[in-house]
Amino acid sequence: MKILLCVLMLAGVAMTAFAADVSGNWQGPFTPENGDAGQGYVILKQAGTELTGSGGPDANEQWPLSNGKIVGNKITGEVKDPNGVVYKLDLVFDGEHIKGDILMTSPEGQTQKAKLELTRVK
């Protein structure tokens, strides 16, 4: 029984060590619930479960990512634009895609939801 437990623990450690890295550039449609669709562009760097980087409408207009984390395939974090709007990320990584929900909160406290679907830039 102890040997089986050790083997399972080693397998878990190995799977974590070989987990896919989301580091890189990602782009795709950004679709607010009550607004015009646009593009999103995200630059990520992964170190363990910590994510750093930035996000914005394109590669040239980027705002810093804060509190970035990846646990399993779930990505969370926040990006704040120059107007004070906070974009809270609730995304899922699936191979060459990242998709999920964004909750936007204005400085006045108004909220709006959006969908983001990214693919890795090659």
N, CA, C and O atoms as CSV, one atom per row, in Angstrom:
chain,resi,resn,atom,element,x,y,z
A,1,MET,N,N,0.822,-1.189,0.000
A,1,MET,CA,C,0.000,0.000,0.000
A,1,MET,C,C,0.873,1.263,0.000
A,1,MET,O,O,0.567,2.233,-0.693
A,2,LYS,N,N,1.963,1.244,0.783
A,2,LYS,CA,C,2.845,2.407,0.827
A,2,LYS,C,C,3.512,2.641,-0.521
A,2,LYS,O,O,3.704,3.784,-0.936
A,3,ILE,N,N,3.864,1.560,-1.200
A,3,ILE,CA,C,4.508,1.685,-2.506
A,3,ILE,C,C,3.539,2.328,-3.501
A,3,ILE,O,O,3.935,3.205,-4.269
A,4,LEU,N,N,2.275,1.901,-3.493
A,4,LEU,CA,C,1.269,2.467,-4.392
A,4,LEU,C,C,1.080,3.954,-4.114
A,4,LEU,O,O,0.980,4.753,-5.045
A,5,LEU,N,N,1.031,4.322,-2.845
A,5,LEU,CA,C,0.886,5.730,-2.477
A,5,LEU,C,C,2.076,6.538,-2.974
A,5,LEU,O,O,1.899,7.641,-3.491
A,6,CYS,N,N,3.287,6.006,-2.824
A,6,CYS,CA,C,4.495,6.703,-3.308
A,6,CYS,C,C,4.469,6.870,-4.820
A,6,CYS,O,O,4.819,7.931,-5.336
A,7,VAL,N,N,4.058,5.833,-5.528
A,7,VAL,CA,C,3.986,5.899,-6.989
A,7,VAL,C,C,2.971,6.954,-7.417
A,7,VAL,O,O,3.235,7.729,-8.337
A,8,LEU,N,N,1.815,6.991,-6.759
A,8,LEU,CA,C,0.793,7.980,-7.105
A,8,LEU,C,C,1.279,9.401,-6.809
A,8,LEU,O,O,0.999,10.322,-7.576
A,9,MET,N,N,1.996,9.580,-5.715
A,9,MET,CA,C,2.520,10.910,-5.388
A,9,MET,C,C,3.562,11.347,-6.413
A,9,MET,O,O,3.572,12.504,-6.833
A,10,LEU,N,N,4.434,10.430,-6.817
A,10,LEU,CA,C,5.436,10.757,-7.833
A,10,LEU,C,C,4.783,11.087,-9.166
A,10,LEU,O,O,5.231,11.995,-9.867
A,11,ALA,N,N,3.740,10.367,-9.520
A,11,ALA,CA,C,3.024,10.639,-10.763
A,11,ALA,C,C,2.409,12.035,-10.721
A,11,ALA,O,O,2.442,12.760,-11.716
A,12,GLY,N,N,1.853,12.410,-9.583
A,12,GLY,CA,C,1.282,13.750,-9.434
A,12,GLY,C,C,2.324,14.839,-9.567
A,12,GLY,O,O,2.083,15.856,-10.218
A,13,VAL,N,N,3.486,14.636,-8.952
A,13,VAL,CA,C,4.574,15.602,-9.063
A,13,VAL,C,C,5.050,15.699,-10.509
A,13,VAL,O,O,5.297,16.796,-11.010
A,14,ALA,N,N,5.179,14.571,-11.171
A,14,ALA,CA,C,5.629,14.566,-12.568
A,14,ALA,C,C,4.633,15.290,-13.467
A,14,ALA,O,O,5.038,16.037,-14.358
A,15,MET,N,N,3.342,15.080,-13.247
A,15,MET,CA,C,2.328,15.745,-14.065
A,15,MET,C,C,2.387,17.252,-13.856
A,15,MET,O,O,2.224,18.012,-14.810
A,16,THR,N,N,2.618,17.695,-12.625
A,16,THR,CA,C,2.742,19.124,-12.347
A,16,THR,C,C,3.979,19.686,-13.030
A,16,THR,O,O,3.937,20.778,-13.598
A,17,ALA,N,N,5.070,18.951,-12.978
A,17,ALA,CA,C,6.317,19.424,-13.578
A,17,ALA,C,C,6.206,19.548,-15.093
A,17,ALA,O,O,6.833,20.425,-15.688
A,18,PHE,N,N,5.419,18.684,-15.723
A,18,PHE,CA,C,5.297,18.696,-17.174
A,18,PHE,C,C,4.042,19.410,-17.654
A,18,PHE,O,O,3.682,19.307,-18.826
A,19,ALA,N,N,3.365,20.142,-16.752
A,19,ALA,CA,C,2.161,20.867,-17.143
A,19,ALA,C,C,2.505,21.887,-18.223
A,19,ALA,O,O,3.602,22.444,-18.245
A,20,ALA,N,N,1.561,22.116,-19.103
A,20,ALA,CA,C,1.775,23.051,-20.196
A,20,ALA,C,C,2.017,24.455,-19.658
A,20,ALA,O,O,1.441,24.855,-18.646
A,21,ASP,N,N,2.853,25.174,-20.331
A,21,ASP,CA,C,3.209,26.531,-19.961
A,21,ASP,C,C,2.394,27.498,-20.821
A,21,ASP,O,O,2.395,27.383,-22.047
A,22,VAL,N,N,1.704,28.443,-20.197
A,22,VAL,CA,C,0.891,29.403,-20.940
A,22,VAL,C,C,1.691,30.628,-21.366
A,22,VAL,O,O,1.137,31.561,-21.947
A,23,SER,N,N,2.998,30.630,-21.077
A,23,SER,CA,C,3.834,31.769,-21.456
A,23,SER,C,C,3.750,32.016,-22.956
A,23,SER,O,O,3.790,31.085,-23.759
A,24,GLY,N,N,3.632,33.278,-23.310
A,24,GLY,CA,C,3.589,33.647,-24.721
A,24,GLY,C,C,2.566,34.725,-24.986
A,24,GLY,O,O,1.993,35.304,-24.063
A,25,ASN,N,N,2.346,34.985,-26.261
A,25,ASN,CA,C,1.390,35.994,-26.697
A,25,ASN,C,C,0.125,35.312,-27.180
A,25,ASN,O,O,0.177,34.285,-27.857
A,26,TRP,N,N,-1.018,35.898,-26.822
A,26,TRP,CA,C,-2.333,35.342,-27.127
A,26,TRP,C,C,-3.226,36.446,-27.670
A,26,TRP,O,O,-3.172,37.579,-27.193
A,27,GLN,N,N,-4.051,36.122,-28.670
A,27,GLN,CA,C,-4.984,37.119,-29.195
A,27,GLN,C,C,-6.286,36.468,-29.619
A,27,GLN,O,O,-6.339,35.271,-29.904
A,28,GLY,N,N,-7.348,37.288,-29.655
A,28,GLY,CA,C,-8.630,36.783,-30.097
A,28,GLY,C,C,-9.757,37.722,-29.740
A,28,GLY,O,O,-9.528,38.797,-29.185
A,29,PRO,N,N,-10.991,37.314,-30.061
A,29,PRO,CA,C,-12.142,38.185,-29.862
A,29,PRO,C,C,-12.460,38.452,-28.390
A,29,PRO,O,O,-12.390,37.565,-27.540
A,30,PHE,N,N,-12.810,39.711,-28.128
A,30,PHE,CA,C,-13.266,40.183,-26.832
A,30,PHE,C,C,-14.690,40.682,-27.064
A,30,PHE,O,O,-14.899,41.649,-27.797
A,31,THR,N,N,-15.677,40.021,-26.437
A,31,THR,CA,C,-17.074,40.312,-26.729
A,31,THR,C,C,-17.839,40.702,-25.477
A,31,THR,O,O,-18.249,39.826,-24.715
A,32,PRO,N,N,-18.046,42.009,-25.241
A,32,PRO,CA,C,-18.860,42.451,-24.105
A,32,PRO,C,C,-20.330,42.064,-24.307
A,32,PRO,O,O,-20.800,41.967,-25.441
A,33,GLU,N,N,-21.054,41.842,-23.199
A,33,GLU,CA,C,-22.473,41.482,-23.286
A,33,GLU,C,C,-23.287,42.555,-23.989
A,33,GLU,O,O,-24.133,42.244,-24.827
A,34,ASN,N,N,-23.042,43.809,-23.657
A,34,ASN,CA,C,-23.865,44.898,-24.187
A,34,ASN,C,C,-23.023,45.903,-24.957
A,34,ASN,O,O,-23.108,47.108,-24.717
A,35,GLY,N,N,-22.221,45.411,-25.872
A,35,GLY,CA,C,-21.369,46.350,-26.599
A,35,GLY,C,C,-20.791,45.735,-27.843
A,35,GLY,O,O,-21.083,44.595,-28.205
A,36,ASP,N,N,-19.976,46.514,-28.473
A,36,ASP,CA,C,-19.340,46.081,-29.707
A,36,ASP,C,C,-18.165,45.163,-29.409
A,36,ASP,O,O,-17.386,45.399,-28.485
A,37,ALA,N,N,-18.058,44.123,-30.202
A,37,ALA,CA,C,-16.933,43.191,-30.056
A,37,ALA,C,C,-15.658,43.855,-30.546
A,37,ALA,O,O,-15.681,44.734,-31.408
A,38,GLY,N,N,-14.562,43.418,-29.981
A,38,GLY,CA,C,-13.257,43.922,-30.383
A,38,GLY,C,C,-12.241,42.803,-30.261
A,38,GLY,O,O,-12.598,41.625,-30.264
A,39,GLN,N,N,-10.995,43.169,-30.157
A,39,GLN,CA,C,-9.912,42.207,-30.025
A,39,GLN,C,C,-9.266,42.344,-28.656
A,39,GLN,O,O,-9.235,43.423,-28.066
A,40,GLY,N,N,-8.756,41.237,-28.175
A,40,GLY,CA,C,-7.948,41.229,-26.970
A,40,GLY,C,C,-6.577,40.668,-27.297
A,40,GLY,O,O,-6.441,39.805,-28.165
A,41,TYR,N,N,-5.572,41.156,-26.608
A,41,TYR,CA,C,-4.209,40.677,-26.802
A,41,TYR,C,C,-3.578,40.571,-25.425
A,41,TYR,O,O,-3.542,41.547,-24.675
A,42,VAL,N,N,-3.083,39.394,-25.094
A,42,VAL,CA,C,-2.539,39.132,-23.767
A,42,VAL,C,C,-1.128,38.570,-23.913
A,42,VAL,O,O,-0.874,37.700,-24.747
A,43,ILE,N,N,-0.219,39.081,-23.092
A,43,ILE,CA,C,1.156,38.592,-23.040
A,43,ILE,C,C,1.360,37.997,-21.652
A,43,ILE,O,O,1.225,38.700,-20.650
A,44,LEU,N,N,1.687,36.698,-21.585
A,44,LEU,CA,C,1.824,36.007,-20.305
A,44,LEU,C,C,3.215,35.422,-20.131
A,44,LEU,O,O,3.856,34.996,-21.091
A,45,LYS,N,N,3.663,35.411,-18.887
A,45,LYS,CA,C,4.893,34.715,-18.505
A,45,LYS,C,C,4.559,33.925,-17.252
A,45,LYS,O,O,4.119,34.485,-16.248
A,46,GLN,N,N,4.773,32.618,-17.321
A,46,GLN,CA,C,4.429,31.721,-16.221
A,46,GLN,C,C,5.684,31.276,-15.484
A,46,GLN,O,O,6.677,30.886,-16.100
A,47,ALA,N,N,5.626,31.339,-14.148
A,47,ALA,CA,C,6.672,30.803,-13.272
A,47,ALA,C,C,5.959,30.022,-12.180
A,47,ALA,O,O,5.486,30.597,-11.200
A,48,GLY,N,N,5.884,28.704,-12.355
A,48,GLY,CA,C,5.108,27.884,-11.432
A,48,GLY,C,C,3.635,28.211,-11.601
A,48,GLY,O,O,3.094,28.088,-12.700
A,49,THR,N,N,2.977,28.627,-10.519
A,49,THR,CA,C,1.565,29.008,-10.603
A,49,THR,C,C,1.382,30.513,-10.753
A,49,THR,O,O,0.255,30.992,-10.878
A,50,GLU,N,N,2.493,31.267,-10.742
A,50,GLU,CA,C,2.406,32.724,-10.852
A,50,GLU,C,C,2.449,33.149,-12.318
A,50,GLU,O,O,3.246,32.646,-13.109
A,51,LEU,N,N,1.558,34.098,-12.658
A,51,LEU,CA,C,1.540,34.677,-13.997
A,51,LEU,C,C,1.819,36.164,-13.913
A,51,LEU,O,O,1.245,36.872,-13.085
A,52,THR,N,N,2.697,36.625,-14.771
A,52,THR,CA,C,2.925,38.049,-14.938
A,52,THR,C,C,2.687,38.362,-16.398
A,52,THR,O,O,2.571,37.457,-17.224
A,53,GLY,N,N,2.616,39.637,-16.716
A,53,GLY,CA,C,2.419,40.024,-18.101
A,53,GLY,C,C,1.514,41.222,-18.209
A,53,GLY,O,O,1.518,42.113,-17.361
A,54,SER,N,N,0.725,41.222,-19.293
A,54,SER,CA,C,-0.130,42.371,-19.562
A,54,SER,C,C,-1.259,41.956,-20.499
A,54,SER,O,O,-1.256,40.870,-21.078
A,55,GLY,N,N,-2.228,42.868,-20.624
A,55,GLY,CA,C,-3.339,42.646,-21.535
A,55,GLY,C,C,-3.823,43.966,-22.084
A,55,GLY,O,O,-3.587,45.021,-21.496
A,56,GLY,N,N,-4.503,43.903,-23.214
A,56,GLY,CA,C,-5.041,45.109,-23.834
A,56,GLY,C,C,-5.663,44.763,-25.172
A,56,GLY,O,O,-5.833,43.590,-25.501
A,57,PRO,N,N,-6.004,45.795,-25.950
A,57,PRO,CA,C,-6.665,45.534,-27.234
A,57,PRO,C,C,-5.727,45.043,-28.334
A,57,PRO,O,O,-6.173,44.413,-29.293
A,58,ASP,N,N,-4.431,45.326,-28.201
A,58,ASP,CA,C,-3.471,44.863,-29.209
A,58,ASP,C,C,-2.073,44.811,-28.590
A,58,ASP,O,O,-1.900,45.137,-27.416
A,59,ALA,N,N,-1.087,44.404,-29.371
A,59,ALA,CA,C,0.276,44.235,-28.862
A,59,ALA,C,C,0.910,45.561,-28.434
A,59,ALA,O,O,1.795,45.572,-27.579
A,60,ASN,N,N,0.470,46.668,-29.015
A,60,ASN,CA,C,1.066,47.967,-28.710
A,60,ASN,C,C,0.426,48.661,-27.514
A,60,ASN,O,O,1.073,49.485,-26.868
A,61,GLU,N,N,-0.820,48.348,-27.208
A,61,GLU,CA,C,-1.524,48.966,-26.081
A,61,GLU,C,C,-1.761,47.894,-25.020
A,61,GLU,O,O,-2.708,47.112,-25.102
A,62,GLN,N,N,-0.879,47.879,-24.025
A,62,GLN,CA,C,-0.895,46.853,-22.987
A,62,GLN,C,C,-0.917,47.490,-21.601
A,62,GLN,O,O,-0.312,48.537,-21.368
A,63,TRP,N,N,-1.638,46.825,-20.676
A,63,TRP,CA,C,-1.722,47.265,-19.286
A,63,TRP,C,C,-1.297,46.107,-18.399
A,63,TRP,O,O,-1.590,44.958,-18.727
A,64,PRO,N,N,-0.616,46.367,-17.286
A,64,PRO,CA,C,-0.037,45.303,-16.446
A,64,PRO,C,C,-1.078,44.354,-15.854
A,64,PRO,O,O,-2.171,44.763,-15.460
A,65,LEU,N,N,-0.706,43.084,-15.806
A,65,LEU,CA,C,-1.496,42.048,-15.143
A,65,LEU,C,C,-1.087,42.016,-13.680
A,65,LEU,O,O,0.105,42.010,-13.371
A,66,SER,N,N,-2.064,41.996,-12.770
A,66,SER,CA,C,-1.764,41.855,-11.348
A,66,SER,C,C,-2.495,40.641,-10.797
A,66,SER,O,O,-3.522,40.224,-11.332
A,67,ASN,N,N,-1.960,40.086,-9.734
A,67,ASN,CA,C,-2.550,38.906,-9.071
A,67,ASN,C,C,-2.757,37.734,-10.026
A,67,ASN,O,O,-3.699,36.960,-9.859
A,68,GLY,N,N,-1.882,37.596,-11.029
A,68,GLY,CA,C,-2.016,36.526,-12.012
A,68,GLY,C,C,-1.656,35.168,-11.422
A,68,GLY,O,O,-0.613,35.009,-10.787
A,69,LYS,N,N,-2.526,34.201,-11.639
A,69,LYS,CA,C,-2.307,32.832,-11.147
A,69,LYS,C,C,-2.843,31.833,-12.164
A,69,LYS,O,O,-3.791,32.112,-12.898
A,70,ILE,N,N,-2.211,30.661,-12.188
A,70,ILE,CA,C,-2.758,29.519,-12.905
A,70,ILE,C,C,-2.720,28.346,-11.944
A,70,ILE,O,O,-1.666,27.981,-11.424
A,71,VAL,N,N,-3.882,27.765,-11.717
A,71,VAL,CA,C,-4.015,26.594,-10.854
A,71,VAL,C,C,-4.715,25.532,-11.693
A,71,VAL,O,O,-5.878,25.687,-12.064
A,72,GLY,N,N,-3.990,24.448,-11.989
A,72,GLY,CA,C,-4.527,23.469,-12.936
A,72,GLY,C,C,-4.604,24.147,-14.289
A,72,GLY,O,O,-3.583,24.560,-14.840
A,73,ASN,N,N,-5.815,24.263,-14.829
A,73,ASN,CA,C,-5.985,24.957,-16.105
A,73,ASN,C,C,-6.762,26.264,-15.946
A,73,ASN,O,O,-7.161,26.869,-16.941
A,74,LYS,N,N,-6.978,26.703,-14.709
A,74,LYS,CA,C,-7.752,27.916,-14.433
A,74,LYS,C,C,-6.817,29.118,-14.248
A,74,LYS,O,O,-5.891,29.090,-13.438
A,75,ILE,N,N,-7.087,30.163,-15.017
A,75,ILE,CA,C,-6.292,31.383,-14.993
A,75,ILE,C,C,-7.123,32.505,-14.374
A,75,ILE,O,O,-8.269,32.734,-14.761
A,76,THR,N,N,-6.521,33.202,-13.401
A,76,THR,CA,C,-7.170,34.358,-12.799
A,76,THR,C,C,-6.176,35.510,-12.732
A,76,THR,O,O,-4.964,35.306,-12.790
A,77,GLY,N,N,-6.698,36.697,-12.612
A,77,GLY,CA,C,-5.879,37.891,-12.484
A,77,GLY,C,C,-6.699,39.117,-12.817
A,77,GLY,O,O,-7.895,39.024,-13.094
A,78,GLU,N,N,-6.048,40.265,-12.789
A,78,GLU,CA,C,-6.717,41.527,-13.080
A,78,GLU,C,C,-5.826,42.420,-13.931
A,78,GLU,O,O,-4.604,42.442,-13.779
A,79,VAL,N,N,-6.465,43.150,-14.824
A,79,VAL,CA,C,-5.792,44.155,-15.637
A,79,VAL,C,C,-6.575,45.452,-15.459
A,79,VAL,O,O,-7.805,45.456,-15.503
A,80,LYS,N,N,-5.852,46.551,-15.257
A,80,LYS,CA,C,-6.503,47.856,-15.077
A,80,LYS,C,C,-6.060,48.778,-16.195
A,80,LYS,O,O,-4.866,48.991,-16.404
A,81,ASP,N,N,-7.050,49.334,-16.925
A,81,ASP,CA,C,-6.701,50.231,-18.029
A,81,ASP,C,C,-6.455,51.650,-17.506
A,81,ASP,O,O,-6.732,51.926,-16.339
A,82,PRO,N,N,-5.938,52.555,-18.348
A,82,PRO,CA,C,-5.614,53.914,-17.898
A,82,PRO,C,C,-6.829,54.716,-17.402
A,82,PRO,O,O,-6.670,55.684,-16.660
A,83,ASN,N,N,-8.041,54.314,-17.811
A,83,ASN,CA,C,-9.252,55.004,-17.357
A,83,ASN,C,C,-9.756,54.479,-16.023
A,83,ASN,O,O,-10.764,54.961,-15.507
A,84,GLY,N,N,-9.056,53.485,-15.456
A,84,GLY,CA,C,-9.445,52.943,-14.157
A,84,GLY,C,C,-10.382,51.759,-14.209
A,84,GLY,O,O,-10.806,51.267,-13.163
A,85,VAL,N,N,-10.719,51.287,-15.401
A,85,VAL,CA,C,-11.576,50.108,-15.523
A,85,VAL,C,C,-10.748,48.870,-15.181
A,85,VAL,O,O,-9.654,48.682,-15.713
A,86,VAL,N,N,-11.277,48.027,-14.292
A,86,VAL,CA,C,-10.598,46.796,-13.892
A,86,VAL,C,C,-11.245,45.628,-14.640
A,86,VAL,O,O,-12.467,45.474,-14.636
A,87,TYR,N,N,-10.417,44.818,-15.272
A,87,TYR,CA,C,-10.853,43.634,-16.003
A,87,TYR,C,C,-10.439,42.421,-15.174
A,87,TYR,O,O,-9.257,42.084,-15.114
A,88,LYS,N,N,-11.404,41.768,-14.539
A,88,LYS,CA,C,-11.117,40.592,-13.712
A,88,LYS,C,C,-11.244,39.345,-14.578
A,88,LYS,O,O,-12.299,39.084,-15.156
A,89,LEU,N,N,-10.148,38.571,-14.663
A,89,LEU,CA,C,-10.077,37.400,-15.534
A,89,LEU,C,C,-10.520,36.132,-14.820
A,89,LEU,O,O,-10.111,35.869,-13.689
A,90,ASP,N,N,-11.348,35.361,-15.482
A,90,ASP,CA,C,-11.757,34.025,-15.022
A,90,ASP,C,C,-11.720,33.141,-16.271
A,90,ASP,O,O,-12.737,32.947,-16.938
A,91,LEU,N,N,-10.535,32.609,-16.576
A,91,LEU,CA,C,-10.283,31.944,-17.851
A,91,LEU,C,C,-9.854,30.498,-17.654
A,91,LEU,O,O,-9.438,30.099,-16.567
A,92,VAL,N,N,-9.962,29.721,-18.730
A,92,VAL,CA,C,-9.547,28.316,-18.721
A,92,VAL,C,C,-8.593,28.088,-19.886
A,92,VAL,O,O,-8.868,28.475,-21.022
A,93,PHE,N,N,-7.460,27.447,-19.580
A,93,PHE,CA,C,-6.457,27.096,-20.581
A,93,PHE,C,C,-6.738,25.688,-21.083
A,93,PHE,O,O,-6.913,24.757,-20.297
A,94,ASP,N,N,-6.779,25.544,-22.424
A,94,ASP,CA,C,-7.047,24.247,-23.033
A,94,ASP,C,C,-6.120,24.075,-24.236
A,94,ASP,O,O,-6.527,24.303,-25.375
A,95,GLY,N,N,-4.892,23.678,-23.983
A,95,GLY,CA,C,-3.943,23.466,-25.084
A,95,GLY,C,C,-3.519,24.764,-25.738
A,95,GLY,O,O,-2.756,25.531,-25.151
A,96,GLU,N,N,-3.999,25.022,-26.941
A,96,GLU,CA,C,-3.638,26.232,-27.671
A,96,GLU,C,C,-4.713,27.306,-27.574
A,96,GLU,O,O,-4.721,28.243,-28.373
A,97,HIS,N,N,-5.624,27.186,-26.602
A,97,HIS,CA,C,-6.697,28.167,-26.436
A,97,HIS,C,C,-6.821,28.573,-24.973
A,97,HIS,O,O,-6.582,27.777,-24.065
A,98,ILE,N,N,-7.199,29.825,-24.769
A,98,ILE,CA,C,-7.571,30.335,-23.460
A,98,ILE,C,C,-8.905,31.029,-23.664
A,98,ILE,O,O,-9.032,31.898,-24.526
A,99,LYS,N,N,-9.902,30.648,-22.875
A,99,LYS,CA,C,-11.193,31.312,-23.036
A,99,LYS,C,C,-11.920,31.374,-21.711
A,99,LYS,O,O,-11.636,30.616,-20.784
A,100,GLY,N,N,-12.859,32.289,-21.644
A,100,GLY,CA,C,-13.637,32.421,-20.428
A,100,GLY,C,C,-14.260,33.782,-20.298
A,100,GLY,O,O,-14.531,34.468,-21.284
A,101,ASP,N,N,-14.482,34.163,-19.044
A,101,ASP,CA,C,-15.235,35.364,-18.729
A,101,ASP,C,C,-14.342,36.465,-18.183
A,101,ASP,O,O,-13.333,36.220,-17.523
A,102,ILE,N,N,-14.755,37.683,-18.484
A,102,ILE,CA,C,-14.126,38.885,-17.954
A,102,ILE,C,C,-15.225,39.689,-17.266
A,102,ILE,O,O,-16.302,39.880,-17.831
A,103,LEU,N,N,-14.959,40.157,-16.061
A,103,LEU,CA,C,-15.877,41.068,-15.387
A,103,LEU,C,C,-15.202,42.433,-15.355
A,103,LEU,O,O,-14.150,42.608,-14.740
A,104,MET,N,N,-15.823,43.392,-16.023
A,104,MET,CA,C,-15.280,44.744,-16.077
A,104,MET,C,C,-15.978,45.598,-15.024
A,104,MET,O,O,-17.205,45.591,-14.923
A,105,THR,N,N,-15.191,46.331,-14.243
A,105,THR,CA,C,-15.747,47.217,-13.223
A,105,THR,C,C,-15.180,48.611,-13.428
A,105,THR,O,O,-13.965,48.807,-13.407
A,106,SER,N,N,-16.085,49.594,-13.630
A,106,SER,CA,C,-15.662,50.975,-13.827
A,106,SER,C,C,-15.288,51.596,-12.484
A,106,SER,O,O,-15.638,51.056,-11.435
A,107,PRO,N,N,-14.577,52.729,-12.506
A,107,PRO,CA,C,-14.246,53.405,-11.254
A,107,PRO,C,C,-15.486,53.802,-10.448
A,107,PRO,O,O,-15.417,53.954,-9.229
A,108,GLU,N,N,-16.623,53.968,-11.138
A,108,GLU,CA,C,-17.872,54.323,-10.463
A,108,GLU,C,C,-18.591,53.102,-9.887
A,108,GLU,O,O,-19.615,53.242,-9.217
A,109,GLY,N,N,-18.053,51.899,-10.148
A,109,GLY,CA,C,-18.643,50.673,-9.616
A,109,GLY,C,C,-19.591,49.950,-10.547
A,109,GLY,O,O,-20.145,48.918,-10.168
A,110,GLN,N,N,-19.798,50.458,-11.759
A,110,GLN,CA,C,-20.652,49.773,-12.720
A,110,GLN,C,C,-19.922,48.558,-13.269
A,110,GLN,O,O,-18.716,48.606,-13.507
A,111,THR,N,N,-20.657,47.466,-13.470
A,111,THR,CA,C,-20.033,46.240,-13.971
A,111,THR,C,C,-20.653,45.815,-15.291
A,111,THR,O,O,-21.799,46.138,-15.602
A,112,GLN,N,N,-19.861,45.085,-16.050
A,112,GLN,CA,C,-20.299,44.502,-17.312
A,112,GLN,C,C,-19.487,43.242,-17.540
A,112,GLN,O,O,-18.300,43.192,-17.217
A,113,LYS,N,N,-20.130,42.220,-18.099
A,113,LYS,CA,C,-19.442,40.969,-18.402
A,113,LYS,C,C,-19.044,40.922,-19.863
A,113,LYS,O,O,-19.654,41.567,-20.717
A,114,ALA,N,N,-18.001,40.138,-20.131
A,114,ALA,CA,C,-17.539,39.935,-21.509
A,114,ALA,C,C,-16.977,38.528,-21.628
A,114,ALA,O,O,-16.639,37.894,-20.628
A,115,LYS,N,N,-16.883,38.054,-22.849
A,115,LYS,CA,C,-16.257,36.775,-23.174
A,115,LYS,C,C,-14.947,37.056,-23.891
A,115,LYS,O,O,-14.843,37.994,-24.682
A,116,LEU,N,N,-13.946,36.227,-23.602
A,116,LEU,CA,C,-12.647,36.345,-24.247
A,116,LEU,C,C,-12.241,34.967,-24.741
A,116,LEU,O,O,-12.290,33.995,-23.987
A,117,GLU,N,N,-11.835,34.878,-26.013
A,117,GLU,CA,C,-11.387,33.615,-26.611
A,117,GLU,C,C,-10.067,33.878,-27.322
A,117,GLU,O,O,-10.024,34.536,-28.361
A,118,LEU,N,N,-8.981,33.346,-26.739
A,118,LEU,CA,C,-7.644,33.613,-27.241
A,118,LEU,C,C,-7.008,32.375,-27.852
A,118,LEU,O,O,-7.259,31.252,-27.414
A,119,THR,N,N,-6.192,32.591,-28.855
A,119,THR,CA,C,-5.333,31.532,-29.390
A,119,THR,C,C,-3.899,32.051,-29.359
A,119,THR,O,O,-3.648,33.254,-29.439
A,120,ARG,N,N,-2.979,31.118,-29.242
A,120,ARG,CA,C,-1.560,31.474,-29.158
A,120,ARG,C,C,-1.103,32.106,-30.470
A,120,ARG,O,O,-1.418,31.610,-31.552
A,121,VAL,N,N,-0.358,33.203,-30.362
A,121,VAL,CA,C,0.208,33.869,-31.528
A,121,VAL,C,C,1.470,33.095,-31.898
A,121,VAL,O,O,2.333,32.864,-31.052
A,122,LYS,N,N,1.574,32.695,-33.167
A,122,LYS,CA,C,2.712,31.876,-33.608
A,122,LYS,C,C,3.794,32.731,-34.212
A,122,LYS,O,O,4.826,32.212,-34.637
